[in-house]
Amino acid sequence: MRKARAILLLMLLSFPAQAQVQTTIAPPALPTLNAQGDQVSDTDAIYCRPPQQRVDSRLMGPKVCMTVRKWNQLHADGFDIGPDGNQVAIPKSLDDLRH
């Protein structure tokens, strides 16, 4: 009986390590203020996405910096930047987004 409990405990402790979640952070709209204090969107502002955890390594990926205009164009074309810093296609199927 003790052996069965010990095996069950070991199985439950290793369970969370089996699941890995990959997230993608989309750049937010960067608000800027003009001389009157009104909020204006500046597409030439630079947005730097923080490093993300790579799937194939323990090391973090690179920090990626681009103008907001380039980020918006990249997303409009159906692409994003992966954790390794390379351009990847964004899944368009709702079935792909559920996983």
MMTF fields as JSON, N, C-alpha, C and O atoms, coordinates in Angstrom:
{
  "mmtfVersion": "1.0.0",
  "mmtfProducer": "UNKNOWN",
  "numBonds": 395,
  "numAtoms": 396,
  "numGroups": 99,
  "numChains": 1,
  "numModels": 1,
  "chainsPerModel": [1],
  "groupsPerChain": [99],
  "chainIdList": ["A"],
  "bondAtomList": [4, 2, 8, 6, 12, 10, 16, 14, 20, 18, 24, 22, 28, 26, 32, 30, 36, 34, 40, 38, 44, 42, 48, 46, 52, 50, 56, 54, 60, 58, 64, 62, 68, 66, 72, 70, 76, 74, 80, 78, 84, 82, 88, 86, 92, 90, 96, 94, 100, 98, 104, 102, 108, 106, 112, 110, 116, 114, 120, 118, 124, 122, 128, 126, 132, 130, 136, 134, 140, 138, 144, 142, 148, 146, 152, 150, 156, 154, 160, 158, 164, 162, 168, 166, 172, 170, 176, 174, 180, 178, 184, 182, 188, 186, 192, 190, 196, 194, 200, 198, 204, 202, 208, 206, 212, 210, 216, 214, 220, 218, 224, 222, 228, 226, 232, 230, 236, 234, 240, 238, 244, 242, 248, 246, 252, 250, 256, 254, 260, 258, 264, 262, 268, 266, 272, 270, 276, 274, 280, 278, 284, 282, 288, 286, 292, 290, 296, 294, 300, 298, 304, 302, 308, 306, 312, 310, 316, 314, 320, 318, 324, 322, 328, 326, 332, 330, 336, 334, 340, 338, 344, 342, 348, 346, 352, 350, 356, 354, 360, 358, 364, 362, 368, 366, 372, 370, 376, 374, 380, 378, 384, 382, 388, 386, 392, 390],
  "bondOrderList": [1, 1, 1, 1, 1, 1, 1, 1, 1, 1, 1, 1, 1, 1, 1, 1, 1, 1, 1, 1, 1, 1, 1, 1, 1, 1, 1, 1, 1, 1, 1, 1, 1, 1, 1, 1, 1, 1, 1, 1, 1, 1, 1, 1, 1, 1, 1, 1, 1, 1, 1, 1, 1, 1, 1, 1, 1, 1, 1, 1, 1, 1, 1, 1, 1, 1, 1, 1, 1, 1, 1, 1, 1, 1, 1, 1, 1, 1, 1, 1, 1, 1, 1, 1, 1, 1, 1, 1, 1, 1, 1, 1, 1, 1, 1, 1, 1, 1],
  "groupList": [{"groupName": "MET", "atomNameList": ["N", "CA", "C", "O"], "elementList": ["N", "C", "C", "O"], "formalChargeList": [0, 0, 0, 0], "bondAtomList": [1, 0, 2, 1, 3, 2], "bondOrderList": [1, 1, 2], "singleLetterCode": "M", "chemCompType": "L-PEPTIDE LINKING"}, {"groupName": "ARG", "atomNameList": ["N", "CA", "C", "O"], "elementList": ["N", "C", "C", "O"], "formalChargeList": [0, 0, 0, 0], "bondAtomList": [1, 0, 2, 1, 3, 2], "bondOrderList": [1, 1, 2], "singleLetterCode": "R", "chemCompType": "L-PEPTIDE LINKING"}, {"groupName": "LYS", "atomNameList": ["N", "CA", "C", "O"], "elementList": ["N", "C", "C", "O"], "formalChargeList": [0, 0, 0, 0], "bondAtomList": [1, 0, 2, 1, 3, 2], "bondOrderList": [1, 1, 2], "singleLetterCode": "K", "chemCompType": "L-PEPTIDE LINKING"}, {"groupName": "ALA", "atomNameList": ["N", "CA", "C", "O"], "elementList": ["N", "C", "C", "O"], "formalChargeList": [0, 0, 0, 0], "bondAtomList": [1, 0, 2, 1, 3, 2], "bondOrderList": [1, 1, 2], "singleLetterCode": "A", "chemCompType": "L-PEPTIDE LINKING"}, {"groupName": "ILE", "atomNameList": ["N", "CA", "C", "O"], "elementList": ["N", "C", "C", "O"], "formalChargeList": [0, 0, 0, 0], "bondAtomList": [1, 0, 2, 1, 3, 2], "bondOrderList": [1, 1, 2], "singleLetterCode": "I", "chemCompType": "L-PEPTIDE LINKING"}, {"groupName": "LEU", "atomNameList": ["N", "CA", "C", "O"], "elementList": ["N", "C", "C", "O"], "formalChargeList": [0, 0, 0, 0], "bondAtomList": [1, 0, 2, 1, 3, 2], "bondOrderList": [1, 1, 2], "singleLetterCode": "L", "chemCompType": "L-PEPTIDE LINKING"}, {"groupName": "SER", "atomNameList": ["N", "CA", "C", "O"], "elementList": ["N", "C", "C", "O"], "formalChargeList": [0, 0, 0, 0], "bondAtomList": [1, 0, 2, 1, 3, 2], "bondOrderList": [1, 1, 2], "singleLetterCode": "S", "chemCompType": "L-PEPTIDE LINKING"}, {"groupName": "PHE", "atomNameList": ["N", "CA", "C", "O"], "elementList": ["N", "C", "C", "O"], "formalChargeList": [0, 0, 0, 0], "bondAtomList": [1, 0, 2, 1, 3, 2], "bondOrderList": [1, 1, 2], "singleLetterCode": "F", "chemCompType": "L-PEPTIDE LINKING"}, {"groupName": "PRO", "atomNameList": ["N", "CA", "C", "O"], "elementList": ["N", "C", "C", "O"], "formalChargeList": [0, 0, 0, 0], "bondAtomList": [1, 0, 2, 1, 3, 2], "bondOrderList": [1, 1, 2], "singleLetterCode": "P", "chemCompType": "L-PEPTIDE LINKING"}, {"groupName": "GLN", "atomNameList": ["N", "CA", "C", "O"], "elementList": ["N", "C", "C", "O"], "formalChargeList": [0, 0, 0, 0], "bondAtomList": [1, 0, 2, 1, 3, 2], "bondOrderList": [1, 1, 2], "singleLetterCode": "Q", "chemCompType": "L-PEPTIDE LINKING"}, {"groupName": "VAL", "atomNameList": ["N", "CA", "C", "O"], "elementList": ["N", "C", "C", "O"], "formalChargeList": [0, 0, 0, 0], "bondAtomList": [1, 0, 2, 1, 3, 2], "bondOrderList": [1, 1, 2], "singleLetterCode": "V", "chemCompType": "L-PEPTIDE LINKING"}, {"groupName": "THR", "atomNameList": ["N", "CA", "C", "O"], "elementList": ["N", "C", "C", "O"], "formalChargeList": [0, 0, 0, 0], "bondAtomList": [1, 0, 2, 1, 3, 2], "bondOrderList": [1, 1, 2], "singleLetterCode": "T", "chemCompType": "L-PEPTIDE LINKING"}, {"groupName": "ASN", "atomNameList": ["N", "CA", "C", "O"], "elementList": ["N", "C", "C", "O"], "formalChargeList": [0, 0, 0, 0], "bondAtomList": [1, 0, 2, 1, 3, 2], "bondOrderList": [1, 1, 2], "singleLetterCode": "N", "chemCompType": "L-PEPTIDE LINKING"}, {"groupName": "GLY", "atomNameList": ["N", "CA", "C", "O"], "elementList": ["N", "C", "C", "O"], "formalChargeList": [0, 0, 0, 0], "bondAtomList": [1, 0, 2, 1, 3, 2], "bondOrderList": [1, 1, 2], "singleLetterCode": "G", "chemCompType": "PEPTIDE LINKING"}, {"groupName": "ASP", "atomNameList": ["N", "CA", "C", "O"], "elementList": ["N", "C", "C", "O"], "formalChargeList": [0, 0, 0, 0], "bondAtomList": [1, 0, 2, 1, 3, 2], "bondOrderList": [1, 1, 2], "singleLetterCode": "D", "chemCompType": "L-PEPTIDE LINKING"}, {"groupName": "TYR", "atomNameList": ["N", "CA", "C", "O"], "elementList": ["N", "C", "C", "O"], "formalChargeList": [0, 0, 0, 0], "bondAtomList": [1, 0, 2, 1, 3, 2], "bondOrderList": [1, 1, 2], "singleLetterCode": "Y", "chemCompType": "L-PEPTIDE LINKING"}, {"groupName": "CYS", "atomNameList": ["N", "CA", "C", "O"], "elementList": ["N", "C", "C", "O"], "formalChargeList": [0, 0, 0, 0], "bondAtomList": [1, 0, 2, 1, 3, 2], "bondOrderList": [1, 1, 2], "singleLetterCode": "C", "chemCompType": "L-PEPTIDE LINKING"}, {"groupName": "TRP", "atomNameList": ["N", "CA", "C", "O"], "elementList": ["N", "C", "C", "O"], "formalChargeList": [0, 0, 0, 0], "bondAtomList": [1, 0, 2, 1, 3, 2], "bondOrderList": [1, 1, 2], "singleLetterCode": "W", "chemCompType": "L-PEPTIDE LINKING"}, {"groupName": "HIS", "atomNameList": ["N", "CA", "C", "O"], "elementList": ["N", "C", "C", "O"], "formalChargeList": [0, 0, 0, 0], "bondAtomList": [1, 0, 2, 1, 3, 2], "bondOrderList": [1, 1, 2], "singleLetterCode": "H", "chemCompType": "L-PEPTIDE LINKING"}],
  "groupTypeList": [0, 1, 2, 3, 1, 3, 4, 5, 5, 5, 0, 5, 5, 6, 7, 8, 3, 9, 3, 9, 10, 9, 11, 11, 4, 3, 8, 8, 3, 5, 8, 11, 5, 12, 3, 9, 13, 14, 9, 10, 6, 14, 11, 14, 3, 4, 15, 16, 1, 8, 8, 9, 9, 1, 10, 14, 6, 1, 5, 0, 13, 8, 2, 10, 16, 0, 11, 10, 1, 2, 17, 12, 9, 5, 18, 3, 14, 13, 7, 14, 4, 13, 8, 14, 13, 12, 9, 10, 3, 4, 8, 2, 6, 5, 14, 14, 5, 1, 18],
  "groupIdList": [1, 2, 3, 4, 5, 6, 7, 8, 9, 10, 11, 12, 13, 14, 15, 16, 17, 18, 19, 20, 21, 22, 23, 24, 25, 26, 27, 28, 29, 30, 31, 32, 33, 34, 35, 36, 37, 38, 39, 40, 41, 42, 43, 44, 45, 46, 47, 48, 49, 50, 51, 52, 53, 54, 55, 56, 57, 58, 59, 60, 61, 62, 63, 64, 65, 66, 67, 68, 69, 70, 71, 72, 73, 74, 75, 76, 77, 78, 79, 80, 81, 82, 83, 84, 85, 86, 87, 88, 89, 90, 91, 92, 93, 94, 95, 96, 97, 98, 99],
  "secStructList": [7, 2, 2, 2, 2, 2, 2, 2, 2, 2, 2, 2, 2, 2, 2, 2, 2, 2, 7, 7, 7, 7, 7, 7, 7, 7, 7, 7, 7, 7, 3, 3, 3, 7, 6, 6, 1, 7, 3, 3, 3, 7, 6, 6, 1, 3, 3, 3, 3, 7, 7, 7, 5, 7, 1, 1, 7, 1, 1, 5, 7, 7, 7, 3, 3, 3, 3, 2, 2, 2, 2, 2, 2, 2, 2, 2, 6, 6, 3, 3, 3, 7, 6, 6, 1, 7, 3, 3, 3, 7, 7, 7, 1, 2, 2, 2, 2, 2, 7],
  "xCoordList": [0.825, 0.0, 0.871, 0.568, 1.947, 2.838, 3.538, 3.76, 3.879, 4.54, 3.611, 4.046, 2.349, 1.375, 1.204, 1.122, 1.149, 1.026, 2.271, 2.169, 3.436, 4.681, 4.74, 5.164, 4.325, 4.324, 3.326, 3.62, 2.156, 1.141, 1.646, 1.441, 2.29, 2.821, 3.884, 3.894, 4.762, 5.793, 5.182, 5.662, 4.133, 3.474, 2.82, 2.889, 2.197, 1.524, 2.522, 2.241, 3.667, 4.655, 5.295, 5.673, 5.421, 6.046, 5.051, 5.475, 3.762, 2.752, 2.903, 2.867, 3.07, 3.169, 4.378, 4.341, 5.427, 6.614, 6.376, 7.145, 5.349, 5.095, 4.422, 4.568, 3.707, 2.975, 3.817, 4.336, 3.952, 4.633, 3.684, 3.017, 3.634, 2.745, 3.586, 4.514, 3.265, 3.97, 3.025, 1.898, 3.486, 2.656, 3.339, 4.567, 2.556, 3.074, 2.52, 1.318, 3.397, 2.991, 2.915, 3.913, 1.739, 1.566, 1.873, 1.534, 2.503, 2.826, 1.56, 0.691, 1.452, 0.273, 0.372, 1.45, -0.744, -0.719, -0.006, -0.366, 0.987, 1.783, 1.221, 1.37, 0.578, 0.017, 1.106, 1.995, 1.029, 1.9, 1.022, -0.12, 1.55, 0.79, 1.367, 2.585, 0.487, 0.96, 1.09, 0.929, 1.377, 1.609, 0.379, 0.518, -0.824, -2.049, -2.41, -3.373, -1.679, -1.965, -2.93, -3.35, -3.289, -4.182, -3.386, -2.212, -4.044, -3.389, -3.34, -4.361, -2.138, -1.92, -1.137, -0.214, -1.494, -0.755, 0.429, 0.251, 1.636, 2.847, 3.373, 3.919, 3.209, 3.614, 5.122, 5.631, 5.848, 7.304, 7.982, 9.21, 7.21, 7.784, 8.327, 7.803, 9.355, 9.981, 9.356, 9.248, 8.946, 8.454, 9.416, 9.709, 9.902, 10.797, 10.053, 9.654, 9.872, 9.245, 10.294, 11.412, 9.936, 10.915, 11.282, 10.523, 12.435, 12.824, 11.78, 11.175, 11.575, 10.62, 11.359, 12.455, 10.743, 11.34, 11.289, 10.224, 12.443, 12.516, 12.077, 12.274, 11.487, 11.019, 12.185, 12.192, 13.165, 14.263, 15.502, 16.544, 15.408, 16.576, 16.135, 14.989, 17.048, 16.772, 17.015, 16.604, 17.678, 17.999, 16.81, 15.975, 16.758, 15.711, 16.079, 17.255, 15.072, 15.298, 15.735, 15.878, 15.946, 16.409, 15.286, 14.108, 15.675, 14.74, 14.578, 15.572, 13.34, 13.078, 12.509, 11.481, 13.189, 12.761, 12.434, 13.227, 11.258, 10.831, 9.916, 9.449, 9.669, 8.71, 7.307, 7.063, 6.407, 5.018, 4.435, 3.625, 4.831, 4.353, 4.771, 3.971, 6.032, 6.494, 5.779, 5.435, 5.549, 4.8, 3.403, 2.938, 2.723, 1.357, 1.332, 0.428, 2.313, 2.375, 2.633, 2.055, 3.499, 3.807, 2.546, 2.274, 1.776, 0.543, -0.523, -1.287, -0.582, -1.56, -1.263, -2.178, 0.014, 0.408, 0.24, 0.473, -0.164, -0.403, 0.825, 0.906, 1.79, 3.009, 3.231, 2.607, 4.129, 4.568, 6.03, 6.588, 6.636, 8.017, 7.988, 7.424, 8.597, 8.643, 9.641, 10.379, 9.667, 10.586, 12.055, 12.893, 12.373, 13.768, 14.146, 15.288, 13.205, 13.488, 13.199, 13.386, 12.748, 12.429, 10.949, 10.11, 10.648, 9.271, 8.535, 9.037, 7.315, 6.491, 5.075, 4.623, 4.387, 3.006, 2.061, 2.241, 1.062, 0.032, -1.042, -1.525, -1.442, -2.497, -3.806, -4.203, -4.472, -5.718, -6.952, -8.06, -6.779, -7.908, -8.29, -7.414, -9.568, -10.014, -9.654, -9.454, -9.569, -9.168, -7.741, -7.426, -6.868, -5.483, -5.387, -4.516, -6.27, -6.21, -6.709, -6.349, -7.516, -8.055, -7.002, -7.136, -5.961, -4.955, -3.927, -2.994],
  "yCoordList": [-1.195, 0.0, 1.262, 2.225, 1.257, 2.416, 2.619, 3.749, 1.509, 1.598, 2.257, 3.096, 1.875, 2.439, 3.938, 4.709, 4.358, 5.784, 6.552, 7.664, 5.955, 6.611, 6.779, 7.828, 5.772, 5.859, 6.912, 7.699, 6.92, 7.909, 9.32, 10.23, 9.506, 10.811, 11.259, 12.423, 10.378, 10.731, 11.086, 11.991, 10.384, 10.688, 12.067, 12.814, 12.406, 13.697, 14.848, 15.941, 14.623, 15.686, 16.015, 17.164, 15.045, 15.295, 15.806, 16.217, 15.798, 16.209, 17.658, 17.883, 18.652, 20.033, 20.265, 21.158, 19.504, 19.691, 19.236, 19.607, 18.455, 17.95, 18.986, 18.932, 19.9, 20.883, 22.14, 22.688, 22.597, 23.843, 24.728, 24.282, 25.975, 26.92, 27.954, 28.523, 28.196, 29.209, 30.381, 30.21, 31.563, 32.742, 33.719, 33.764, 34.476, 35.515, 36.844, 36.988, 37.798, 39.12, 40.046, 40.272, 40.577, 41.527, 42.933, 43.26, 43.755, 45.102, 45.933, 45.914, 46.654, 47.495, 48.762, 49.122, 49.425, 50.731, 51.691, 51.807, 52.362, 53.248, 54.656, 55.338, 55.107, 56.45, 57.496, 57.281, 58.604, 59.747, 60.971, 60.986, 61.987, 63.211, 64.338, 64.472, 65.149, 66.311, 67.501, 67.347, 68.678, 69.867, 70.252, 70.827, 69.943, 70.272, 69.201, 69.376, 68.125, 67.055, 66.015, 65.117, 66.13, 65.152, 63.902, 63.98, 62.768, 61.505, 61.324, 61.416, 61.066, 60.886, 59.596, 59.314, 58.809, 57.58, 57.914, 58.462, 57.592, 57.873, 56.568, 55.74, 56.385, 55.121, 55.033, 53.962, 56.132, 56.095, 55.836, 55.763, 55.696, 55.381, 53.95, 53.096, 53.7, 52.376, 51.58, 52.07, 50.34, 49.425, 48.247, 47.624, 47.946, 46.802, 45.726, 45.928, 44.579, 43.442, 42.785, 42.521, 42.521, 41.899, 40.49, 39.865, 39.982, 38.61, 37.603, 37.764, 36.56, 35.509, 34.195, 34.011, 33.28, 31.962, 31.149, 30.971, 30.656, 29.814, 28.399, 27.935, 27.718, 26.352, 25.366, 24.359, 25.655, 24.727, 24.986, 24.373, 25.868, 26.217, 26.717, 27.122, 26.681, 27.261, 28.773, 29.479, 29.247, 30.663, 31.444, 30.906, 32.708, 33.583, 34.008, 34.047, 34.322, 34.821, 36.271, 36.848, 36.86, 38.249, 39.25, 38.949, 40.44, 41.556, 42.067, 42.257, 42.295, 42.7, 44.113, 44.377, 45.017, 46.417, 46.793, 46.551, 47.388, 47.888, 49.079, 49.309, 49.827, 50.919, 50.327, 49.199, 51.094, 50.646, 50.401, 49.491, 51.192, 51.012, 49.633, 48.95, 49.222, 47.914, 46.776, 45.768, 46.935, 45.91, 45.762, 44.646, 46.904, 46.868, 46.231, 45.453, 46.551, 45.973, 44.469, 43.694, 44.07, 42.651, 41.873, 40.806, 42.417, 41.751, 41.791, 40.837, 42.881, 42.973, 41.938, 41.442, 41.617, 40.606, 39.185, 38.226, 39.035, 37.71, 37.077, 35.853, 37.902, 37.389, 37.991, 38.986, 37.37, 37.886, 37.486, 36.805, 37.901, 37.527, 36.451, 36.659, 35.306, 34.2, 34.461, 35.444, 33.586, 33.752, 33.761, 34.317, 33.143, 33.102, 34.33, 34.44, 35.259, 36.486, 36.391, 37.371, 35.237, 35.052, 35.297, 35.147, 35.673, 35.918, 34.599, 33.664, 34.524, 33.318, 33.713, 34.823, 32.796, 33.039, 32.892, 32.012, 33.751, 33.68, 32.726, 32.885, 31.716, 30.791, 31.54, 32.369, 31.244, 31.931, 31.111, 31.646, 29.828, 28.951, 29.085, 29.149, 29.127, 29.192, 27.922, 27.957, 26.794, 25.544, 25.635, 25.102, 26.312, 26.489, 27.422, 27.249, 28.402, 29.356, 28.755, 29.248, 27.718, 27.119, 26.319, 26.119, 25.856, 24.998, 25.819, 25.279],
  "zCoordList": [0.0, 0.0, 0.0, -0.705, 0.787, 0.836, -0.502, -0.938, -1.144, -2.439, -3.468, -4.257, -3.451, -4.392, -4.147, -5.103, -2.895, -2.571, -3.019, -3.538, -2.814, -3.209, -4.727, -5.213, -5.475, -6.937, -7.407, -8.307, -6.799, -7.153, -6.858, -7.661, -5.738, -5.369, -6.368, -6.768, -6.77, -7.75, -9.096, -9.779, -9.479, -10.748, -10.704, -11.68, -9.6, -9.486, -9.399, -9.889, -8.791, -8.68, -10.025, -10.257, -10.904, -12.191, -13.231, -14.312, -12.956, -13.926, -14.397, -15.606, -13.522, -14.019, -14.917, -15.763, -14.762, -15.59, -17.027, -17.914, -17.28, -18.618, -19.514, -20.735, -18.94, -19.733, -19.912, -18.94, -21.161, -21.449, -22.227, -23.16, -21.835, -22.478, -23.2, -22.624, -24.453, -25.221, -25.417, -25.88, -25.064, -25.221, -26.157, -26.241, -26.838, -27.708, -27.233, -27.009, -27.083, -26.609, -27.805, -28.489, -28.055, -29.152, -28.635, -27.498, -29.447, -28.992, -28.834, -29.705, -27.74, -27.545, -28.387, -28.859, -28.567, -29.224, -28.279, -27.107, -28.791, -27.952, -28.007, -29.021, -26.939, -26.945, -26.677, -25.852, -27.368, -27.093, -26.943, -27.402, -26.307, -26.071, -26.917, -27.036, -27.504, -28.244, -27.295, -26.084, -27.834, -27.002, -26.179, -25.099, -26.673, -25.948, -24.92, -24.174, -24.864, -23.912, -24.453, -23.723, -25.739, -26.356, -26.742, -27.106, -26.655, -26.979, -28.494, -29.175, -29.01, -30.439, -30.629, -29.865, -31.64, -31.931, -32.82, -33.908, -32.371, -33.132, -33.705, -32.977, -35.003, -35.62, -35.82, -36.147, -35.633, -35.75, -34.417, -34.354, -33.355, -32.046, -32.07, -32.785, -31.303, -31.241, -30.094, -28.97, -30.396, -29.362, -29.301, -30.321, -28.109, -27.901, -27.13, -25.983, -27.776, -27.097, -26.206, -26.649, -24.953, -24.054, -24.512, -25.253, -24.08, -24.448, -23.984, -22.924, -24.792, -24.465, -24.298, -24.828, -23.553, -23.328, -24.607, -25.199, -25.032, -26.223, -25.885, -24.762, -26.849, -26.654, -26.721, -26.012, -27.569, -27.809, -26.948, -27.178, -25.976, -25.179, -23.803, -23.612, -22.872, -21.555, -21.556, -20.635, -22.584, -22.682, -23.24, -23.968, -22.884, -23.406, -24.821, -25.182, -25.612, -26.965, -26.927, -25.849, -28.077, -28.122, -27.876, -28.071, -27.446, -27.371, -28.794, -29.494, -29.238, -30.62, -30.612, -29.989, -31.311, -31.384, -32.83, -33.74, -33.026, -34.336, -34.099, -32.983, -35.155, -35.034, -34.94, -35.369, -34.382, -34.262, -35.65, -35.825, -36.629, -37.999, -38.536, -39.176, -38.275, -38.743, -38.017, -38.633, -36.686, -35.946, -36.532, -36.764, -36.777, -37.325, -38.707, -39.009, -39.553, -40.9, -40.828, -41.589, -39.911, -39.731, -39.344, -39.895, -38.388, -37.953, -39.044, -39.196, -39.802, -40.893, -41.981, -42.638, -42.166, -43.148, -42.622, -43.358, -41.357, -40.79, -40.168, -40.06, -39.754, -39.155, -37.775, -37.406, -37.024, -35.731, -35.574, -36.435, -34.498, -34.217, -33.13, -32.056, -33.414, -32.466, -31.347, -31.39, -30.344, -29.222, -29.632, -28.923, -30.783, -31.232, -32.057, -32.505, -32.267, -33.01, -34.488, -35.209, -34.971, -36.387, -36.651, -35.763, -37.88, -38.291, -38.433, -39.055, -37.842, -37.929, -38.343, -38.062, -39.009, -39.438, -38.255, -37.415, -38.193, -37.155, -37.648, -38.769, -36.831, -37.282, -37.502, -36.682, -38.613, -38.947, -38.628, -38.604, -38.384, -38.095, -36.623, -35.761, -36.331, -34.937, -34.183, -32.969, -34.897, -34.243, -33.732, -32.668, -34.489, -34.063, -32.86, -32.007, -32.789, -31.68, -30.367, -29.298, -30.42, -29.199, -28.453, -27.245, -29.127, -28.488, -27.825, -27.231]
}
